[in-house]
Amino acid sequence: MPPKFIEKVDLSFKIDESIINQDEAQATYNQMRQITKEFRTQAMTLYVQSLGRENELLSNEIKRIVEGFPQENDEGFDAEPGHAAFKHFHNLREKRLNLEAEHSIHFLSEERVEGDTNDP
């Protein structure tokens, strides 16, 4: 399932078939569906690129923070549990972002395969 903001986009308008013949109207409806599909695919591609960049920047920042954590106890403060908890949180967050990216990429792959089989 793509994000809701992408699903909501749908180019469609009614054609007066009392003026335009049925074949011409159907061709226009087909163009509307194609434009909608292309927009969704391009929007999803941009969304995945943005997610990837966010993931990259956040991962680098968090890795820098983790590396800066004191690894040894200092002045009676036990740093190890906090370090371990933050590292665990970061690993879970990274897994979630990777799953979102994989899900989005799968959607794009399905859209492209579907588009290839429907093209004349």
Buried (B, 14 or more C-beta within 10 A) or exposed (E): EBBEEBEEEEEEEEBEEEEEEEEEBEEEBEEBEBBBBEBBBEBBBEBBEEBBEEBEEBBEEBEEEEEEEEEEEEEEEEEEEEBEEBBEEBEEBBEEBEEBBEEBBEBBEEBEEEEEEEEE
